[in-house]
Amino acid sequence: MPRVRRWLDDLGWDMRHSVRGLGRSPGFAATLLFVLALGIGANTAMFGIVYGMLIRSLPYPDGERIVRVGQEPRQMPGAPVYLSARAMAQIEETADSFEQLAAHEGAVFRWTSPDGARPWGMAVSPALLRLLGATPRLGRLFTDEEAQRGADGVVLLSHGAWTRRFGANPDVVGTVVDVRGERHTVVGVLAEGFYFPSPREEVWTPFVLPPDAATVVVLGRLREGVTAGRAATEVRAILQRMEGTAARLPAGGAGGRPSGDSQNRVRVIPLREQMVGEYRPALAALTAATALVLLIACINVAGLLLARGVSRQPTMAVCAALGAGRGRIVRQLLTESMVLSLGGGALGLAAGVVVFRAVPALVPRDIVRLDEASLDGVVLAFTFGLSMVVGLAFGAVPAFQWSGSRLLRTLVESGARSTGGFGLLRANRARAVLAASQVALALVLLIGAVLLLRSFVTLVTVDRGYDPTNVIAASARRPSTFSAGWATTEDRVEEQASRRRFYRELDEAMDGLARLPDVEAVGVTSRLPLAGSSSVQQRVHVPGRSVPDDPSESLGTLLHVVSPGYFDVLRLRLVSGRLFTRRDGAGTPRVLVVNETFAREMLGGAPAIGQRVRFVAAGSVDSGGDDVPWEVIGVVADITYRGLAVPEQEAEAFAPVRQIDAAPEFALNFPLVAVRTSGDSTAAAPFLREAVAGTRPGVAAEYVLTMDALLSYRIAEPRFYAVLVGCFAALAFFLAAFGVYGLLSYTVAQRRGEIAIRMALGAQSGDVLALVVRQGAALVAAGTVIGLVAAAASSRILESFLYGIATDDLVTFVAAPFALVAAAVLAGYVPARRATRIPPMEVLRSE
């Protein structure tokens, strides 16, 4: 105990001495605290986000055992995984790996809240709520009977919806709301903090399980001790047995299509990974960027402390002469570093709070679990631990460098006239290495930022094949013919027939909208660029290019149903032939307009106009495949549908909406309406809503947005990454230049006597200027070479974030080093210029 007490007393004395010493140099201390606060604050905020999203336990009981179970198409890695309802039932009955399986609808929907807003909702099975451990704040959960076809419509509210939309009314149970154009009764409010699958869903309806052949989204809870890999192996074996059974059934048997693993990959994915896995690469890249900023900050502080040690040599020499050992001096210097680091950590925590609160507002879209990130005890402990590590990291080099100097000789020689000149391999070696390291690390960040910036510029300026200016669009939603899920084959036939009628009615209703002033064109379509609408490949037979009546030998194309005005709305470029007219309707020959990729790949380069193709039946209900051919009457330029990393252009065909009865069912998504105006398209929004709502009762226009807004949304994520990494790179750029400036400034101050002697012996100002600049240039050149090698090796991390730019882009690898070298040389020129103004006689007289 006496030894511990003595150690604590010594530590307290060292800390008081360190604080007093730093207080005598307030500008120097403030600079170090500012640099450390930037680095520690950025890392504190980043750790809080990473911990909240990727590490913190899910808000469900035993959430680590909840997995998503399904099959992923082998040709589409990373695609959502689904199971057939029949496969789910078989797995639940025979698998030993799961305690429970439950399903939910694969898509979200909009509902109408009392305040007129259209928030999100989702259909979930009662079993799923039990699996997730949901508990009601008010009312009750769903019953199994309410998840049957024909049952009365009921909903559950989230706690947020209850407070925001219903004013936390305790009598909300029993309230009737509009969901998908149907009346639903509120039966309960879930406890605060519960969400699924993300916080944006505010209501849930019972999910009616579809028939055996339909696919559903399946979640399961693993048994204690069972791994996801073991469960996947068991599921694969069950599906393979089902596939063998289905293959032995007679045509039309109850087995339906094979559900085995021959075409799909079995996946059992932890729910946490399913929720946030897509953000992991971005978070890793941003974490690496913040870590680089902190490392540069540490190097900068270490360099400044090394340089400051020049003026402190006599003091340390006196301490050594009075009996202080090297260990005692190292302890004092490290304590000073720890005081600085803890002070920087406190300021960094405050900065982290600001950054942490600002990040969600800057995030371009809703991110699952981001709202769970907070500066809790774990993050505070991380900040404290990081501050301690940082203090040791930047304090170790100066402490051992100066404590190991020939302190007594320094005392005799008075330090100021110690030799060593400007050579990088002499007294300034450690500082030179640190300065070059800063340049190298800053260059890595700068090259990454320039790559992201050039990618963003390419993304914004790429020719998409259409003009989004002054175009406003909306999704036209109508009530389904039944509440949820496919119940029977007859239901599916009726749903398809109803959807075809709706397309025709919508097209006719748009005639009135097209006659309004300032409206240039109106189009109805099953797919619109940037709108996120999906398309399914349709098999097509081209004479001479594929085998008739053999779907496996047919060619694939995307098929869209459009009205004639669609081409005018987007101003698509006609390459050859003609576009649709109102005369291309029922009772006239079937016609198609195709894109350039279709003409090139499907038709083998032959003249497209006049070619006849037919769609191959897929074997599903009302698929549209028959022997009547479709004639190609026009070719339009390719267009880009998404805003990011677009895959290779696909073949596309467009069928007229007035021939929709002949179109395959897979072309019939919910229709979209687009309007081009001569001025600001937002003025047409009320008229667009009115025209869509007038089509039939229960129809509403949803997602009413301009295409410019859609484009801005699509490029928001790469813009966010470019801006954020750009800020990190600018900070690193500044720190690197500041490091070179600090090193040369202290070197000039240290060598004032030597410079004065050189000038007294006849050296010109240009000679002195060249001497100092040459040293700075050597540091920058060494750091640039190392940084280029490191950037070339690490830039592949950004490959998935880049569009139209290679990771080894020559322009970037030339421009970024040039900018950094220019800034660093300019930073070194300032102290070099100061050195030429040293008055030789005054310095020599003082010496």
LUMTOR-478625 format. One record per residue (C-alpha): residue in three letters; z, x negated, y. Coordinates in steps of 0.5 Angstrom, whole numbers, padded with zeros to 4 digits, always signed. Each point is the difference from the previous one (the first is absolute). Layout:
residues N
AlaZXY;...
end
This chain:
residues 847
Met+0000+0000+0000;Pro+0002-0005+0005;Arg-0007-0003-0001;Val-0004+0006+0001;Arg+0004+0002+0006;Arg-0002-0007+0003;Trp-0007+0001-0002;Leu+0000+0007+0004;Asp+0004-0004+0006;Asp-0006-0005+0000;Leu-0005+0005-0001;Gly+0003+0004+0006;Trp+0000-0006+0004;Asp-0007-0002-0001;Met-0002+0007+0001;Arg+0003+0000+0007;His-0003-0007+0002;Ser-0007+0003-0002;Val+0001+0006+0004;Arg+0002-0005+0006;Gly-0005-0005-0001;Leu-0006+0006+0000;Gly+0003+0003+0006;Arg-0001-0007+0004;Ser-0007+0001-0002;Pro-0001+0008+0001;Gly-0008-0001+0001;Phe-0001-0004-0006;Ala+0005+0005-0004;Ala-0003+0006+0003;Thr-0007-0002-0003;Leu+0002-0002-0007;Leu+0004+0007+0000;Phe-0007+0004+0002;Val-0004-0004-0005;Leu+0005+0002-0006;Ala+0001+0007+0003;Leu-0007+0001-0001;Gly-0001-0003-0007;Ile+0006+0003-0003;Gly-0001+0007+0003;Ala-0007+0001-0002;Asn+0003-0002-0007;Thr+0006+0005+0000;Ala-0005+0005+0002;Met-0005-0001-0006;Phe+0006-0001-0005;Gly+0003+0007+0002;Ile-0007+0003-0001;Val-0002-0004-0007;Tyr+0007+0002-0002;Gly+0000+0007+0001;Met-0007+0001-0003;Leu+0000-0005-0006;Ile+0007-0001-0002;Arg+0005+0005+0002;Ser+0001+0005-0006;Leu-0004+0007+0000;Pro+0003+0006+0003;Tyr+0001+0003-0007;Pro+0005-0001-0005;Asp-0002-0006-0005;Gly-0006+0000+0004;Glu-0002-0007-0003;Arg-0002+0004-0007;Ile-0005+0005+0004;Val-0007-0002-0002;Arg-0007+0003+0001;Val-0003+0001-0006;Gly-0008+0001-0001;Gln-0007-0003-0001;Glu-0004-0004+0005;Pro-0007-0001-0001;Arg-0002-0007-0002;Gln-0006+0000+0005;Met+0005+0002+0005;Pro+0006-0005+0000;Gly+0005+0003+0005;Ala-0002+0007+0000;Pro+0005+0005-0001;Val+0002+0002-0007;Tyr+0000+0007-0003;Leu+0002+0003-0007;Ser-0003+0006-0003;Ala+0005+0006-0001;Arg-0001-0001-0007;Ala+0001-0007+0000;Met+0006+0001+0004;Ala+0003+0005-0005;Gln-0001-0004-0006;Ile+0003-0006+0003;Glu+0006+0004+0002;Glu+0001+0003-0007;Thr-0001-0007-0004;Ala+0001-0006+0005;Asp+0007-0003-0001;Ser+0000-0004+0006;Phe+0001+0006+0005;Glu+0006+0004+0001;Gln-0005+0005+0004;Leu-0007+0001+0003;Ala-0002+0004+0006;Ala-0006+0002+0004;His-0002+0001+0007;Glu-0007+0002+0003;Gly-0004-0006+0002;Ala-0002+0002+0007;Val+0005+0002+0006;Phe-0002+0007+0004;Arg+0002+0002+0007;Trp+0004+0006+0002;Thr+0002+0004+0006;Ser+0007-0001+0003;Pro+0003+0005+0005;Asp-0001-0004+0006;Gly-0008+0000-0002;Ala+0000-0007-0003;Arg-0004-0002-0006;Pro+0004-0005-0004;Trp-0001-0002-0007;Gly+0003+0003-0006;Met-0001-0002-0008;Ala+0000+0004-0006;Val+0005-0003-0005;Ser+0003+0003-0007;Pro+0007+0002-0001;Ala+0001-0006-0005;Leu-0002-0005+0006;Leu+0006+0002+0004;Arg+0005+0000-0005;Leu-0003-0007-0002;Leu+0000-0003+0007;Gly+0008+0003+0001;Ala-0002+0005+0005;Thr+0006+0004+0003;Pro+0000+0006+0004;Arg+0003+0000+0007;Leu-0001+0008+0000;Gly-0002+0005-0005;Arg-0003-0003-0007;Leu-0005-0004-0003;Phe-0007+0003-0004;Thr+0001+0003-0006;Asp-0005-0001-0006;Glu-0002+0008+0001;Glu-0002-0002+0007;Ala-0005-0005-0003;Gln-0004+0005-0004;Arg-0007+0003+0002;Gly+0001+0007+0004;Ala+0007-0002+0002;Asp+0002+0002+0007;Gly-0001-0006+0005;Val+0007-0004+0002;Val+0001-0006+0004;Leu+0005-0005+0001;Leu+0001-0003+0007;Ser+0002-0008+0001;His+0006-0001+0004;Gly-0004-0002+0006;Ala-0005+0006+0000;Trp+0007+0004+0000;Thr+0002-0003+0006;Arg-0006-0001+0004;Arg-0004+0006-0002;Phe+0005+0005-0001;Gly+0006-0002+0005;Ala+0005-0002-0006;Asn+0000+0008-0001;Pro+0005+0001-0006;Asp-0003+0006-0001;Val-0007-0003-0002;Val+0000+0002-0007;Gly-0004+0006-0001;Thr-0005-0001+0006;Val-0007+0001-0001;Val-0005-0006+0001;Asp-0007-0001+0000;Val-0003-0005-0005;Arg-0007+0000-0002;Gly-0001+0006+0003;Glu+0005+0004-0004;Arg+0007+0002+0001;His+0006-0004-0003;Thr+0007+0001+0000;Val+0005-0005+0002;Val+0005-0001-0006;Gly+0003-0006+0002;Val+0001-0006+0005;Leu+0001-0007-0004;Ala+0005-0005+0002;Glu-0001-0005+0006;Gly-0003-0006-0002;Phe-0004+0002-0006;Tyr-0008+0000+0001;Phe-0006-0001-0005;Pro-0005-0003+0000;Ser+0001-0002+0007;Pro+0004+0003+0006;Arg-0006+0003+0003;Glu+0001+0006-0006;Glu+0004+0005+0003;Val-0001+0006-0005;Trp-0001+0000-0007;Thr-0002+0006-0005;Pro+0000+0001-0007;Phe-0006-0004-0004;Val-0003+0005-0005;Leu-0002-0005-0006;Pro-0008+0001-0001;Pro-0003+0000-0007;Asp+0000-0005-0005;Ala-0007-0003+0003;Ala+0002-0001+0007;Thr+0004-0006+0003;Val+0006-0001+0003;Val+0005-0005+0003;Val+0005-0002-0004;Leu+0007-0003+0001;Gly+0005-0002-0005;Arg+0007-0003-0001;Leu+0001-0005-0005;Arg+0005+0000-0005;Glu+0006-0006+0001;Gly-0003-0007-0002;Val-0007+0002+0000;Thr-0005-0004+0004;Ala-0006+0003+0003;Gly-0004-0005-0005;Arg+0003+0003-0006;Ala-0001+0007+0003;Ala-0008-0001+0001;Thr-0001-0003-0007;Glu+0003+0006-0003;Val-0004+0005+0005;Arg-0006-0004-0002;Ala+0001+0001-0007;Ile+0001+0008+0001;Leu-0006+0000+0004;Gln-0004-0004-0006;Arg+0002+0005-0005;Met-0002+0006+0004;Glu-0007-0003+0001;Gly-0001-0001-0007;Thr+0003+0008-0001;Ala-0005+0002+0005;Ala-0006-0004-0003;Arg+0001+0004-0006;Leu+0000+0007+0003;Pro-0006+0004-0001;Ala-0004+0001+0007;Gly+0004+0005+0004;Gly+0006-0001-0003;Ala+0007+0000+0003;Gly+0000-0008+0001;Gly-0004+0000+0006;Arg-0003-0006+0003;Pro+0003-0007-0003;Ser+0006-0002+0003;Gly+0001-0007-0003;Asp+0000-0007+0003;Ser-0008-0002-0001;Gln-0002+0002+0007;Asn+0007-0001+0003;Arg+0006-0004+0001;Val+0007+0002-0001;Arg+0005-0001+0005;Val+0007+0001+0001;Ile+0002-0002+0007;Pro+0007+0000+0003;Leu+0000+0005+0005;Arg+0002-0005+0006;Glu-0006-0004-0002;Gln-0004+0007+0000;Met+0003+0001+0007;Val-0001-0006+0004;Gly-0004-0005-0005;Glu-0006+0000+0005;Tyr+0004-0002+0006;Arg+0003-0006-0004;Pro-0006-0005+0002;Ala+0001+0002+0007;Leu+0007-0001+0000;Ala+0000-0007-0003;Ala-0006-0002+0005;Leu+0005+0002+0006;Thr+0006-0003-0003;Ala-0004-0007-0001;Ala-0002+0001+0007;Thr+0007+0001+0002;Ala+0003-0006-0004;Leu-0005-0005+0003;Val+0002+0002+0007;Leu+0007-0001-0002;Leu-0002-0007-0003;Ile-0004-0002+0006;Ala+0006+0002+0004;Cys+0005-0004-0004;Ile-0005-0006+0001;Asn+0000+0001+0007;Val+0007+0000+0001;Ala+0001-0006-0005;Gly-0005-0004+0005;Leu+0004+0002+0006;Leu+0006-0002-0003;Leu-0003-0007-0002;Ala-0002-0001+0007;Arg+0006+0002+0003;Gly+0004-0005-0005;Val-0003-0006+0004;Ser+0004+0002+0006;Arg+0006+0001-0005;Gln-0001-0007-0003;Pro+0005-0003+0004;Thr+0006+0005-0001;Met-0001+0000-0007;Ala+0000-0008+0000;Val+0007+0001+0004;Cys+0002+0005-0006;Ala-0002-0005-0005;Ala+0004-0006+0004;Leu+0006+0004+0000;Gly+0000+0001-0008;Ala-0004+0006-0001;Gly-0004-0001-0007;Arg-0007+0003-0001;Gly+0003+0006-0003;Arg+0004+0002+0006;Ile-0006-0001+0004;Val-0004+0004-0005;Arg+0005+0006+0000;Gln+0000+0000+0008;Leu-0007+0001+0000;Leu-0001+0005-0005;Thr+0005+0004+0003;Glu-0003+0000+0007;Ser-0007+0002-0004;Met+0004+0006-0004;Val+0003+0002+0007;Leu-0007+0000+0003;Ser-0002+0004-0006;Leu+0005+0005-0001;Gly-0001+0002+0008;Gly-0008+0000-0002;Gly+0002+0005-0006;Ala+0004+0004+0005;Leu-0005+0001+0005;Gly-0006+0000-0006;Leu+0004+0006-0003;Ala+0000+0004+0007;Ala-0008-0002+0000;Gly+0000+0002-0007;Val+0003+0007+0002;Val-0006+0001+0006;Val-0005-0002-0005;Phe+0002+0004-0006;Arg+0000+0006+0005;Ala-0006-0001+0003;Val-0004-0002-0007;Pro+0000+0008-0003;Ala-0003+0002+0007;Leu-0006-0005-0001;Val-0001+0001-0007;Pro-0007+0004+0000;Arg+0002+0005-0006;Asp+0005+0003-0004;Ile+0003-0005-0004;Val+0005+0002-0006;Arg+0007-0003+0000;Leu-0001-0003+0007;Asp+0005+0005+0003;Glu+0005-0003-0005;Ala+0000-0007+0003;Ser+0006-0001+0004;Leu+0004-0006+0003;Asp+0006+0001-0005;Gly+0005-0004-0003;Val-0005-0004-0005;Val-0004-0001+0006;Leu+0005-0003+0004;Ala+0002-0004-0005;Phe-0007-0003-0001;Thr+0000-0002+0008;Phe+0007-0003-0001;Gly-0002-0004-0006;Leu-0007-0002+0003;Ser+0003-0002+0007;Met+0005-0005-0005;Val-0007-0003-0004;Val-0004+0000+0007;Gly+0006-0004+0003;Leu+0000-0005-0006;Ala-0007-0001+0000;Phe-0002-0001+0007;Gly+0007-0004+0001;Ala-0001-0005-0006;Val-0005-0004+0002;Pro+0003-0002+0007;Ala+0007-0001-0003;Phe-0002-0005-0005;Gln-0005-0003+0005;Trp+0004-0002+0005;Ser+0007-0001-0004;Gly-0004-0005-0004;Ser-0002-0004+0006;Arg+0002-0007+0002;Leu+0005+0003+0005;Leu+0004-0006+0001;Arg-0006-0004+0002;Thr-0002+0006+0004;Leu+0006+0000+0004;Val-0001-0008+0001;Glu-0007+0001+0002;Ser+0001+0006+0004;Gly-0005+0004-0003;Ala-0005+0001+0005;Arg-0004-0006-0001;Ser+0000+0000-0007;Thr-0007-0001-0003;Gly-0005+0004-0004;Gly-0005+0001+0005;Phe-0004+0007-0001;Gly-0002-0002-0007;Leu+0001+0006-0005;Leu+0003-0004-0006;Arg+0005-0003+0004;Ala+0006+0004+0004;Asn-0004+0006+0001;Arg-0002+0001-0007;Ala+0005+0006-0002;Arg-0002+0003+0006;Ala-0007-0001-0001;Val+0000+0003-0007;Leu+0003+0006+0003;Ala-0005+0001+0006;Ala-0006-0001-0005;Ser+0003+0005-0005;Gln+0001+0005+0006;Val-0007-0001+0001;Ala-0002+0001-0007;Leu+0004+0006-0001;Ala-0002+0004+0006;Leu-0008-0002-0002;Val+0001+0004-0006;Leu+0003+0006+0003;Leu-0005+0000+0006;Ile-0006-0001-0005;Gly+0003+0006-0004;Ala+0000+0004+0006;Val-0007-0002+0002;Leu-0002+0003-0006;Leu+0003+0006+0000;Leu-0002+0001+0007;Arg-0008-0002-0001;Ser+0001+0005-0006;Phe+0002+0006+0004;Val-0005-0001+0005;Thr-0005+0000-0005;Leu+0003+0006-0003;Val-0001+0003+0007;Thr-0007-0002+0002;Val-0003+0001-0007;Asp-0006+0005-0001;Arg+0003+0006-0004;Gly-0007+0003+0000;Tyr+0003+0006+0005;Asp+0002+0002+0007;Pro+0007+0002+0000;Thr+0000+0001+0008;Asn+0002+0007+0002;Val+0000+0003-0007;Ile+0006+0004-0002;Ala+0002+0003-0007;Ala+0004+0004-0004;Ser+0002+0002-0008;Ala-0001+0007-0001;Arg+0005+0003-0005;Arg+0000+0006-0003;Pro+0005+0003-0005;Ser-0001-0001-0007;Thr-0002+0005-0005;Phe+0007-0001-0004;Ser+0006-0004+0003;Ala+0000-0007-0004;Gly-0003-0003-0006;Trp-0006+0002-0004;Ala+0002+0006-0005;Thr-0006+0002-0004;Thr-0007-0002+0000;Glu-0002+0007+0003;Asp+0005-0002+0006;Arg-0004-0007+0001;Val-0007+0004+0000;Glu+0003+0005+0005;Glu+0003-0006+0005;Gln-0007-0003+0000;Ala-0004+0006+0001;Ser+0005+0002+0006;Arg-0001-0007+0003;Arg-0007+0000+0000;Arg+0000+0007+0003;Phe+0005-0003+0005;Tyr-0005-0006+0002;Arg-0006+0005+0001;Glu+0005+0004+0005;Leu+0002-0006+0003;Asp-0007-0002+0002;Glu-0002+0007+0002;Ala+0006+0000+0005;Met-0001-0006+0003;Asp-0007+0002+0003;Gly+0004+0004+0006;Leu+0004-0007+0001;Ala-0007-0004+0001;Arg-0002+0005+0005;Leu+0006-0002+0005;Pro-0001-0004+0006;Asp+0000-0008-0001;Val+0000+0001-0007;Glu-0006-0004-0003;Ala+0001+0001-0007;Val+0004+0003-0006;Gly+0001-0002-0007;Val+0003+0002-0006;Thr+0001-0005-0006;Ser+0004-0002-0006;Arg+0001-0007+0002;Leu+0001-0003+0007;Pro+0001-0008+0002;Leu+0007-0002+0002;Ala+0003+0007-0002;Gly+0003-0002-0007;Ser-0004+0005-0004;Ser-0002-0002-0007;Ser-0006+0000-0004;Val-0001+0000-0007;Gln-0006-0004-0003;Gln-0006+0005-0003;Arg-0004-0002-0006;Val-0007+0001+0002;His-0007-0001-0004;Val-0006-0004+0003;Pro-0006+0001-0004;Gly-0002-0007-0002;Arg+0007-0003+0001;Ser+0005+0003-0004;Val+0000+0004-0007;Pro-0001+0007+0000;Asp+0006+0005-0003;Asp+0004-0007-0001;Pro+0006+0000+0006;Ser+0002-0007-0002;Glu-0007-0002+0002;Ser-0001+0004+0006;Leu+0001-0003+0007;Gly+0006+0001+0005;Thr+0000+0002+0007;Leu+0005+0004+0005;Leu-0003+0007+0001;His+0002+0003+0007;Val-0001+0007+0002;Val-0002+0000+0008;Ser-0003+0005+0005;Pro-0006-0002+0004;Gly+0004-0001+0006;Tyr+0004-0006-0004;Phe-0005-0005+0001;Asp-0001+0002+0008;Val+0008+0000+0001;Leu+0000-0007-0003;Arg-0006-0003+0003;Leu-0003-0002-0007;Arg-0006-0005+0000;Leu-0006+0003-0004;Val-0003-0005-0003;Ser-0006+0004-0003;Gly-0002+0007-0002;Arg+0004+0006+0003;Leu+0007+0003+0001;Phe+0002+0007-0002;Thr-0002+0006+0003;Arg+0003+0008+0000;Arg-0006+0001-0004;Asp+0003-0004-0006;Gly+0004+0005-0003;Ala+0001+0005-0006;Gly-0007+0001-0003;Thr-0003-0006+0002;Pro-0001-0006-0004;Arg+0006-0005+0000;Val+0000-0005+0004;Leu+0004-0007+0002;Val+0000-0005+0005;Val+0003-0007-0003;Asn+0002-0006+0003;Glu-0003-0007+0000;Thr+0004-0002-0006;Phe-0002+0006-0004;Ala-0007-0001+0002;Arg+0000-0008-0002;Glu+0005+0001-0006;Met-0002+0006-0003;Leu-0007+0000+0001;Gly-0001-0007-0001;Gly-0004-0001+0006;Ala-0005+0005-0001;Pro-0002+0005+0006;Ala+0006+0005+0000;Ile-0004+0006+0004;Gly-0002+0004-0006;Gln+0004-0003-0005;Arg+0004+0006-0005;Val+0006-0001-0003;Arg+0005+0004-0003;Phe+0008+0000-0001;Val+0003-0001-0007;Ala+0005+0005-0003;Ala+0007-0003+0000;Gly+0002+0005-0006;Ser+0005+0004+0005;Val+0000+0007+0002;Asp-0006+0002+0005;Ser-0002-0008+0001;Gly-0006+0002+0003;Gly-0005-0004-0005;Asp-0006+0003-0002;Asp-0007-0001-0001;Val-0003+0002+0007;Pro-0001-0007+0004;Trp+0002-0002+0007;Glu-0006-0003+0005;Val+0002-0005+0004;Ile-0003+0001+0007;Gly+0003-0005+0005;Val+0004-0006+0000;Val+0005-0002+0005;Ala+0004-0007+0002;Asp+0006-0002-0004;Ile+0007+0002+0003;Thr+0007-0002-0001;Tyr+0005+0005-0001;Arg+0006-0004+0000;Gly+0003-0005+0006;Leu+0003-0006-0005;Ala-0003-0005-0005;Val-0006+0005-0002;Pro-0002-0001-0007;Glu-0008-0001-0002;Gln-0004+0006+0003;Glu+0000+0005-0005;Ala-0006+0005-0001;Glu+0000+0007+0003;Ala-0004+0006+0000;Phe+0001+0006+0005;Ala-0002+0007-0002;Pro+0000+0006+0005;Val+0006+0005+0000;Arg-0005+0006+0000;Gln-0002-0003-0007;Ile+0007-0001-0002;Asp+0000+0005-0006;Ala-0004-0005-0004;Ala+0004-0006+0002;Pro+0005-0003-0005;Glu+0007+0002+0001;Phe+0003-0007+0001;Ala-0004+0000+0007;Leu+0004+0006+0002;Asn+0006-0003+0003;Phe+0004+0004+0006;Pro-0005+0000+0005;Leu+0000-0004+0007;Val-0003+0003+0007;Ala-0002-0005+0005;Val-0003+0001+0007;Arg-0003-0004+0005;Thr+0000+0001+0007;Ser-0003-0003+0006;Gly+0007-0002+0003;Asp+0007+0000-0002;Ser+0000+0003-0007;Thr+0008+0002+0001;Ala-0002+0006+0004;Ala-0004+0003-0006;Ala+0006+0000-0004;Pro+0003+0007+0001;Phe-0007+0003-0001;Leu-0001-0004-0006;Arg+0007+0003-0003;Glu-0002+0007+0002;Ala-0007-0001-0003;Val+0003-0002-0007;Ala+0006+0005+0000;Gly-0005+0005+0001;Thr-0004-0001-0006;Arg+0005+0004-0005;Pro+0007+0002+0000;Gly+0005-0006-0001;Val-0005-0005+0002;Ala+0003-0006+0005;Ala-0003-0006+0003;Glu+0004-0006-0002;Tyr+0000-0007+0002;Val-0003+0001+0007;Leu-0002-0007+0002;Thr-0005-0003+0004;Met-0004-0006-0004;Asp+0002-0005+0005;Ala+0007+0002-0002;Leu-0001-0001-0007;Leu-0004-0006+0001;Ser+0006-0003+0004;Tyr+0005+0003-0006;Arg-0004-0004-0005;Ile+0000-0007+0004;Ala+0007+0001+0002;Glu+0003-0004-0006;Pro-0005-0006+0001;Arg+0001+0000+0007;Phe+0008+0000-0001;Tyr+0000-0006-0005;Ala-0005-0003+0005;Val+0005+0001+0006;Leu+0006-0002-0004;Val-0002-0006-0003;Gly-0004-0002+0007;Cys+0007+0001+0003;Phe+0003-0005-0005;Ala-0006-0005+0001;Ala+0001+0000+0008;Leu+0008-0001-0001;Ala-0002-0006-0005;Phe-0005-0002+0005;Phe+0005-0001+0006;Leu+0005-0003-0005;Ala-0005-0005-0002;Ala-0002-0002+0007;Phe+0007+0000+0002;Gly+0002-0005-0005;Val-0006-0005+0002;Tyr+0002+0001+0007;Gly+0008-0001-0002;Leu-0001-0006-0004;Leu-0005-0004+0005;Ser+0005+0002+0006;Tyr+0006-0003-0003;Thr-0004-0006-0003;Val-0002-0001+0008;Ala+0007+0001+0002;Gln+0002-0005-0005;Arg-0005-0005+0001;Arg+0000+0000+0008;Gly+0002-0007+0000;Glu-0005-0002-0004;Ile-0006+0003+0004;Ala+0003-0003+0006;Ile-0001-0007-0003;Arg-0007+0002-0002;Met-0002+0002+0007;Ala+0004-0005+0003;Leu-0004-0005-0004;Gly-0007+0003+0002;Ala-0001+0006-0004;Gln-0004+0006+0003;Ser+0002+0007+0001;Gly-0006+0001-0005;Asp+0003-0004-0005;Val+0007+0003+0000;Leu-0003+0007-0001;Ala-0005-0002-0005;Leu+0006-0003-0004;Val+0004+0006+0000;Val-0006+0005-0001;Arg-0002-0004-0006;Gln+0007+0000-0003;Gly+0000+0008+0001;Ala-0008+0000-0003;Ala+0002-0004-0006;Leu+0006+0005-0001;Val-0005+0006+0001;Ala-0005-0003-0004;Ala+0004-0001-0006;Gly+0003+0007+0000;Thr-0007+0003+0001;Val-0002-0003-0007;Ile+0006+0002-0004;Gly+0000+0007+0003;Leu-0008+0001-0001;Val+0002-0002-0008;Ala+0006+0004+0000;Ala-0004+0006+0003;Ala-0006-0001-0004;Ala+0005+0001-0006;Ser+0004+0006+0002;Ser-0006+0004+0004;Arg-0002+0003-0007;Ile+0007+0004+0001;Leu-0004+0004+0005;Glu-0006+0002-0004;Ser+0002+0007-0001;Phe+0001+0001+0007;Leu-0006-0003+0003;Tyr-0007+0004+0001;Gly-0007-0003+0001;Ile+0004-0007+0000;Ala+0001-0005-0005;Thr+0006-0004-0001;Asp-0003-0007+0002;Asp-0004+0003+0006;Leu-0003-0006+0004;Val+0001+0003+0007;Thr+0007+0001-0001;Phe+0002-0007-0003;Val-0004-0003+0006;Ala+0003+0004+0005;Ala+0007+0001-0002;Pro+0001-0008+0000;Phe-0004-0001+0006;Ala+0005+0005+0004;Leu+0006-0003-0003;Val-0002-0007+0001;Ala-0002+0002+0008;Ala+0007+0003+0001;Ala+0004-0006-0003;Val-0004-0005+0003;Leu+0001+0004+0007;Ala+0007+0000-0002;Gly+0000-0007-0001;Tyr-0003-0002+0006;Val+0005+0003+0005;Pro+0005-0006-0002;Ala-0005-0005+0000;Arg-0002+0002+0007;Arg+0007-0001+0002;Ala+0001-0007-0004;Thr-0006-0002+0005;Arg+0005+0002+0006;Ile+0006-0004-0002;Pro+0001-0005+0006;Pro+0001-0007-0003;Met+0004-0004+0005;Glu+0005+0006+0000;Val+0001+0000-0008;Leu+0001-0007+0000;Arg+0005+0000+0005;Ser+0004+0005-0003;Glu-0001-0004-0007;
end
